[in-house]
Amino acid sequence: MNQRRFTLKTLAASAAVAGFGFAGLSAQAADTIKVGVLHALSGTMAISETALKDMALMTIEDINAKGGVLGKKLEPVVIDTASNWPLAAEQAKQLISQDKVAVTFGCWTSVCRKSVLPVYEESNALLFYPVQYEGEELSKNVFYTGAAPNQQAIPAVEYLMGEDGGSAKRWVLLGTDYVYPRTANKILRAFLKSKGVADKDIMESYTPFGHSDYQTIVADIKKFAAGGKTAVISTINGDSNVPFYKELGNAGIKATDVPVVAFSVGEEELRGLDPKPLVGHLASWNYFMSVKNPTNEAWIKQWSAYAKAKKLPGQSTKPLTNDPMEATYVGIHMWKQAVEKAKSLEVNKVIAAMAGQTFKAPSGFTLTMDAKNHHLHKPVLIGEIKADGQFNVVWKTKAPVKAQPWSPFIEGNDKKKDEPEKK
């Protein structure tokens, strides 16, 4: 997987600019522009992240076929974090200092992002992070192309509170035990409280990564739901989603009784499940494969052809697109546009050029990189699982929503700036 081809020319070029401290400059001096692709291709998160690596490679191949960036071909350096977060930090160092990548596209979990973040900040290097997350972070060195809580979690809960979503009164906050679910649920708890929901009407529960026995938790949900109209907010990540949804089916919990809305389950995670017992359960994202528009149709066609040509496991026979794949695709294109605007790979120049970049996304909306806060303005879509494993969009915003990295439901956030601190 690691494409580490050190030519003498590259080494000489790297040595020549070693004193500059810009990852971008040495990448520019070489024959190709190296870009890092840092994802879990094994371990608990591989179920979700493998497709992001493949989408990054397809996008890079497409950009190269159209002339590359600044007249040079992009050379991907693919690294498997193996769902091991301390290892990811070491690998990030390697990408920046040894491989001299101009940019890295990677991570899924917030614990992965938090592990590599100091590396990118200390090296003044660039990371594009393509997955919805808990917010409460702003870094000069990161561009967040997934959703902040106000672009996914809050609208989903508002929907379930409303008549169309079943007027839920009681809430189960169920997640994998790490920073994203705990912080997202802290925000949601504060939001629910602001809407008059009492603590006794909120059940909160966490399971470790890779957890597979959901019998007790699902029984507890059933018991809790007997106390009034209940909805489950799931921030379970990775392959644990498979046994969780299977157990819901086994326990006969239907979406009409206790709807589950998931923030980390999309088309790719449903691939390994029989979707029939899950019909009507929900997911909140900024894109679904089922949205109808010419941009999406062309993108799905391109991905299907690529998956077939590369004989990608699963994808070659049943190609699927999803939200973090779209965010990966958009991020790579926006980075390319920013480099070309800056006419440079120098990190500070690319950061400045990213402000206000736009891209017509497969969601059917034109997405804009906020002028200051390093987050995309994105639409919010809520979809119901259908029997074929796709989603029927039941609600969406009319226009893209500006991200709030600092949730107004967390005390003290009103004093925080909506732009990264200059370091």
C-alpha positions in Angstrom: 0.0 0.0 0.0 2.8 2.5 0.9 4.0 4.0 -2.3 7.4 5.1 -1.1 9.5 5.6 -4.2 12.4 7.7 -3.2 14.3 8.8 -6.3 17.7 10.4 -6.0 16.1 13.5 -7.6 13.3 13.6 -5.0 15.9 13.3 -2.2 18.1 16.0 -3.6 15.1 18.3 -4.1 13.9 17.6 -0.5 17.4 18.3 0.9 17.6 21.5 -1.1 14.6 22.9 0.7 15.0 21.2 4.0 15.6 24.6 5.7 12.3 26.1 4.7 10.0 24.1 7.0 7.2 24.0 4.4 6.0 20.5 3.5 4.6 22.1 0.4 7.8 23.5 -1.0 9.6 20.1 -1.1 6.6 18.5 -2.7 6.7 21.2 -5.4 10.3 20.6 -6.1 9.8 17.0 -7.0 8.5 15.6 -10.3 5.2 14.8 -8.7 3.1 16.3 -5.9 2.8 13.8 -3.1 -0.5 13.7 -1.2 -1.2 11.6 1.9 -4.2 9.3 2.2 -4.4 8.2 5.8 -7.3 5.8 6.6 -8.0 2.6 8.5 -8.0 -0.2 6.0 -8.0 -2.8 8.7 -9.5 -3.1 12.2 -12.9 -1.9 13.4 -13.1 1.2 11.2 -12.1 -0.4 7.9 -15.9 -1.0 7.2 -16.3 2.7 6.8 -12.9 4.0 5.8 -11.8 1.7 2.9 -14.3 3.4 0.6 -12.8 6.8 1.5 -9.3 5.7 0.5 -10.7 4.4 -2.8 -12.7 7.6 -3.5 -9.5 9.6 -2.8 -7.6 7.5 -5.3 -10.3 7.8 -7.9 -10.4 11.6 -7.5 -6.6 11.8 -7.7 -6.6 9.6 -10.9 -9.2 11.8 -12.4 -7.3 15.1 -11.6 -4.1 13.5 -13.1 -6.0 12.5 -16.3 -7.0 16.2 -16.6 -3.5 17.6 -16.3 -2.8 17.3 -12.6 -2.2 20.3 -10.3 0.2 23.1 -11.3 1.1 21.0 -14.3 2.3 18.1 -12.1 0.8 14.7 -11.4 -0.4 13.9 -7.9 1.2 10.9 -6.3 -0.8 9.3 -3.5 1.0 7.9 -0.5 -1.6 5.5 1.0 -1.2 4.5 4.7 -3.3 2.1 6.8 -3.8 3.4 10.3 -5.2 -0.1 11.2 -7.8 1.7 13.5 -4.8 2.4 15.8 -4.8 6.0 16.8 -1.3 6.5 18.4 0.0 4.7 15.3 -1.9 7.2 13.1 0.1 10.1 14.7 3.4 8.4 13.9 2.3 7.8 10.4 1.3 11.4 10.0 4.8 12.4 11.1 6.2 10.0 8.5 3.9 11.5 5.7 5.0 15.0 6.5 8.7 14.6 7.3 9.7 11.6 5.1 7.3 11.6 2.3 7.0 15.4 2.1 3.3 15.3 1.2 1.7 18.6 0.3 -1.5 17.7 2.0 -3.2 14.7 3.8 -6.7 13.5 3.3 -7.7 11.3 6.1 -9.1 10.0 9.4 -12.7 9.1 10.3 -13.0 9.0 14.1 -12.4 12.1 16.1 -9.9 10.2 18.2 -7.8 9.7 15.0 -8.1 13.4 14.2 -7.3 14.4 17.7 -4.2 12.1 17.7 -2.8 13.5 14.5 -3.8 17.2 15.0 -0.7 18.2 17.0 1.5 16.7 14.3 -0.1 18.9 11.6 -0.1 22.0 13.8 3.6 21.6 14.8 4.7 21.0 11.2 2.4 23.6 9.8 1.0 21.0 7.4 -2.5 20.5 6.0 -5.2 17.9 6.9 -8.6 17.6 5.2 -11.0 15.7 7.5 -14.1 14.3 5.6 -16.5 13.1 8.3 -19.3 14.6 10.4 -18.0 15.3 14.0 -18.7 16.9 17.3 -17.3 20.3 16.6 -15.6 22.1 19.6 -12.4 22.4 17.5 -11.0 24.9 15.1 -7.5 24.5 13.7 -5.6 26.6 11.2 -4.2 23.4 9.7 -7.4 21.5 9.3 -10.3 21.8 6.8 -13.4 20.1 8.0 -15.5 18.9 5.0 -18.0 16.9 7.1 -20.8 18.2 9.2 -20.7 20.1 12.5 -23.5 19.3 15.0 -25.8 22.1 13.7 -25.5 20.5 10.2 -26.5 17.0 11.3 -27.3 16.2 15.0 -29.5 19.2 16.0 -31.7 19.1 12.9 -32.2 15.4 13.3 -33.4 15.7 16.9 -35.7 18.7 16.0 -37.2 16.5 13.2 -37.9 13.6 15.7 -39.5 16.1 18.1 -41.8 17.4 15.4 -45.0 15.8 14.2 -43.5 14.4 11.0 -40.8 12.6 13.0 -43.2 11.1 15.5 -43.2 13.7 18.3 -40.6 11.9 20.5 -40.6 12.8 24.2 -38.0 10.4 25.6 -34.4 10.0 24.2 -31.8 7.3 24.2 -28.3 8.6 23.5 -26.3 5.6 22.4 -22.7 5.7 21.2 -19.3 4.2 20.9 -17.1 5.3 23.9 -14.8 8.0 22.6 -14.7 11.8 22.1 -17.2 12.2 19.2 -20.3 10.5 20.7 -19.6 11.8 24.2 -19.2 15.4 23.0 -22.1 15.2 20.5 -24.3 13.8 23.4 -23.2 16.5 25.7 -24.4 19.1 23.1 -27.7 17.1 22.5 -28.4 16.8 26.2 -28.0 20.6 26.6 -30.2 21.1 23.5 -32.9 18.7 24.9 -32.8 20.5 28.2 -33.3 23.8 26.5 -36.5 22.3 25.0 -37.8 21.2 28.4 -36.8 17.5 28.3 -36.1 16.3 31.9 -33.1 14.2 32.8 -35.3 11.2 33.7 -36.4 11.2 30.0 -32.8 10.8 28.7 -31.0 7.4 28.8 -27.3 7.6 27.9 -25.1 4.5 27.1 -21.7 3.8 25.6 -20.0 0.7 24.2 -16.3 0.2 23.3 -15.0 0.1 19.7 -15.7 -3.3 18.1 -18.5 -4.1 20.6 -20.7 -6.9 19.3 -23.2 -7.9 22.0 -26.2 -5.5 22.1 -28.8 -7.8 23.7 -28.8 -6.1 27.1 -28.7 -2.6 25.7 -31.6 -3.3 23.3 -33.6 -4.8 26.1 -32.9 -1.7 28.2 -34.1 0.5 25.3 -37.3 -1.5 25.1 -37.9 -1.1 28.8 -37.2 2.7 28.7 -39.4 3.1 25.6 -42.4 1.7 27.6 -42.4 5.1 29.5 -43.5 7.2 26.5 -42.7 8.0 22.8 -39.0 7.3 22.5 -36.3 7.9 19.8 -32.7 6.6 19.7 -29.9 8.8 18.7 -27.0 6.5 17.6 -23.4 7.6 17.4 -22.2 4.0 17.2 -19.2 3.9 14.9 -17.6 1.2 12.7 -18.5 -2.5 12.5 -20.5 -2.4 15.8 -23.4 -1.0 13.8 -24.0 -4.5 12.3 -24.7 -6.4 15.6 -26.7 -3.4 16.9 -29.1 -3.2 14.0 -29.3 -7.0 13.9 -30.3 -7.0 17.6 -32.9 -4.3 17.0 -34.4 -6.6 14.4 -34.3 -9.7 16.7 -36.0 -7.7 19.4 -38.8 -6.7 17.0 -38.1 -3.0 17.5 -39.7 -1.3 14.5 -39.1 2.3 13.3 -42.8 3.0 13.9 -42.4 2.2 17.6 -38.8 3.5 18.4 -37.1 5.3 15.5 -33.3 5.2 15.5 -31.5 8.1 13.8 -27.8 7.4 13.1 -25.0 9.8 12.4 -22.4 7.2 11.3 -24.5 4.8 9.3 -24.8 5.3 5.6 -25.1 3.2 2.4 -21.7 1.5 3.0 -22.5 0.4 6.6 -25.9 -1.0 5.5 -24.1 -3.2 2.8 -23.5 -5.9 5.4 -27.0 -6.0 6.8 -30.4 -7.3 5.8 -32.1 -3.9 5.6 -35.7 -5.2 5.7 -36.0 -5.1 9.6 -34.5 -1.6 9.5 -36.9 0.0 7.1 -38.0 3.4 8.4 -35.1 3.9 10.7 -33.3 7.1 9.9 -29.9 8.7 9.2 -28.9 12.3 9.1 -26.3 13.4 6.6 -25.5 16.1 4.0 -25.7 13.7 1.0 -27.5 10.4 0.1 -26.7 8.3 -2.9 -30.5 8.3 -3.8 -30.6 12.1 -4.4 -31.7 12.8 -8.0 -29.6 15.4 -10.0 -27.3 15.3 -12.9 -24.1 15.9 -10.9 -24.9 13.0 -8.6 -25.8 10.7 -11.6 -22.4 11.5 -13.3 -20.5 11.0 -10.1 -22.1 7.6 -9.3 -21.4 6.5 -12.9 -17.8 7.6 -12.6 -17.4 5.7 -9.3 -19.1 2.6 -10.6 -16.8 2.5 -13.6 -13.7 3.0 -11.4 -14.8 0.3 -8.9 -15.3 -2.2 -11.8 -12.0 -1.3 -13.5 -10.1 -1.7 -10.2 -12.1 -4.8 -9.1 -12.7 -3.2 -5.7 -14.1 -5.8 -3.3 -17.9 -5.3 -2.8 -17.9 -2.0 -4.8 -17.2 -3.6 -8.2 -20.4 -5.7 -8.0 -22.5 -3.2 -5.9 -21.1 0.3 -6.1 -22.2 2.6 -3.4 -21.6 6.2 -2.6 -22.1 8.0 0.7 -21.7 11.2 2.6 -18.0 11.0 3.7 -17.1 9.8 0.2 -18.7 13.0 -1.1 -16.8 15.1 1.5 -13.5 13.4 0.5 -14.2 14.1 -3.2 -15.2 17.8 -2.5 -12.2 18.3 -0.2 -9.7 17.1 -2.8 -11.2 19.3 -5.5 -11.3 22.3 -3.3 -7.6 21.8 -2.3 -6.7 21.6 -6.0 -8.6 24.8 -6.7 -6.9 26.6 -3.8 -3.4 25.5 -4.9 -4.1 26.7 -8.4 -5.5 30.0 -7.0 -2.4 30.4 -4.8 -0.1 29.2 -7.6 1.8 27.5 -4.8 1.8 24.5 -2.5 3.1 26.7 0.4 0.7 25.9 3.3 -0.1 29.4 4.4 -0.9 30.5 0.8 -3.1 27.5 0.2 -5.0 28.1 3.6 -5.6 31.7 2.5 -6.8 30.5 -1.0 -9.3 28.0 0.6 -11.5 30.8 2.0 -14.6 31.0 -0.1 -13.9 28.2 -2.4 -17.0 26.7 -4.0 -17.8 23.3 -5.6 -20.9 21.9 -7.1 -21.4 18.8 -5.1 -23.2 15.5 -5.9 -25.8 16.5 -3.2 -27.1 18.9 -5.8 -26.0 22.0 -3.8 -23.0 24.3 -4.4 -20.9 24.0 -1.2 -18.8 26.9 0.0 -15.8 26.8 2.3 -16.5 29.4 4.9 -14.4 32.5 4.5 -13.1 32.1 8.1 -14.0 29.0 10.0 -12.5 26.2 7.8 -15.9 24.4 7.6 -18.2 23.9 4.6 -21.7 25.4 4.3 -23.7 22.2 3.7 -27.3 21.2 3.3 -28.9 18.8 5.9 -30.8 15.8 4.7 -32.7 13.2 6.8 -33.3 9.9 5.1 -35.3 6.8 5.9 -33.8 3.3 5.3 -35.5 1.5 2.5 -35.7 -2.2 1.9 -32.9 -2.0 -0.8 -30.4 -0.4 1.7 -30.8 3.1 0.1 -32.4 6.1 1.8 -35.6 7.9 1.0 -35.1 11.6 1.8 -37.9 12.7 4.1 -36.6 16.1 5.1 -34.0 18.6 3.9 -32.9 22.2 4.2 -33.7 24.5 1.3 -30.1 25.8 1.2 -26.7 25.0 2.6 -26.3 25.8 6.4 -23.3 27.5 7.8 -21.4 25.3 10.3 -21.1 26.3 14.0 -17.9 24.7 15.2 -18.6 26.0 18.7 -22.1 24.8 19.7 -24.2 27.5 21.3 -25.6 24.8 23.6 -22.2 24.5 25.4 -21.6 27.1 28.1 -18.9 29.7 27.3 -18.9 29.0 23.5 -20.5 32.4 22.8 -17.1 33.9 23.7 -15.2 31.8 21.3 -14.1 33.1 17.9 -15.5 31.7 14.7 -12.1 31.4 13.1 -8.9 29.6 14.0 -6.3 31.3 16.2 -3.3 32.4 14.1 -0.2 30.6 15.3 
